[in-house]
Amino acid sequence: GECRVLDLARYFNVSHVTVSRIVKRLHDEKLLISSPYKPVRLTDAGAKLAKRAKERHAIVLDFLIALGVDKANAEIDSEGIEHYIGSKTLTAMKRFLKSQK
């Protein structure tokens, strides 16, 4: 869908300026569409990237919970881990989760 910069700033608890800088960068990378005083929206490439990021987050979160980490801490830790985890490790986590079902 689409979202206003101010709503993003409130959601992430950061300044409007911070969001504006990130929006500009993502616009320059052709990941979203923005116009002054209009909501921003993801391009097809941006939506694909967002979907992959959401999947990575879910795998890491589910893996931590499967290890016995409580959900609150797993949420916090997965936010950081998902940015640094390699594809082989992520694949191993996914395989482990499938074996647990």
N, C-alpha and C positions, 0 to 999 in steps of 0.2 A: 504494500500500500504506500501510503505517503505519511509524512510526519513533519511537524514544524520544528525549527531549530530550538525554540524556547522549550517545547515539550521534551526534546532530547536532553537539554541542559538540566531540566528539572528531574528527569528520570535518572540520569547518571550522576546527579548532584555535582555538576561542574558549571563553570561560567558559560555564558552565551558566547563569549569570545573563543573559548576553547572549542566549543562545538563548531563555530563558524570556521575556524582554522581546519578542523578535521573535514568538514563538509567541502571546503575548497580543495583539499588534497584528494579526497575521494572523487570529486567532480573532475579534477585534472587527470585522474587515473581512469576516467570514464566508467566509474562504478555507480555513480548516481547523477541525477539531473537536478539542478537547482536554478532558481531564478529569484531575484530580489523580492522579498515580501511574499513569497509563495512557499508552499510545503516542498520538501525534498522527497524524491522517490528514487528507488533503486533502478538501475538499468538491468537488462537481462544478465549481463556479466556480474553486476553487483548482487543480484538475487542468487546467482549460482554460488558466488563466494560466501554469501551469508548462510546459505543452506549447508555448505561444507563446514563452515565454522560452527554452526549449530550442531551438526552431527558429531564433530570432534568433541565439543563440549559434553554432549550426551554420553559418548563413549567413556571419556575420562571420569565424568561424574558417576556413571553406573559402575565403573570399575572400582572407584574408591569406596562406594557404598558396599559393593560385593566383598571388599576387604574388611569391612566392619567399621569404616569411618562414618560417624553420624552425618546425617544429611546436611546440617548447617555448615559443618566444617568441610565436607566434601564439596559443597557449592563454592565456598571461598577458595579452596585449594585448586579446584578444577579451573577456575578463572585464570590462574597463573600458569598451571601446567599445560593447558591446551595450546598455549602460544609457543611452547618450546619443545613439545614432544615430537619425536621423529615418526615418520610414516611406518617404519617397521615396528616400533613399539606400539603405536596406535593399532596396527593390524593384530599384534599379539594380544592386546587388551580386548579387542573385538572378538578374537577367537576364544579367549578365555571366557568371556561373557556368554558366548554361544554354548560353550561346553557346560555351563552352569544351569542351563535351562532344561 
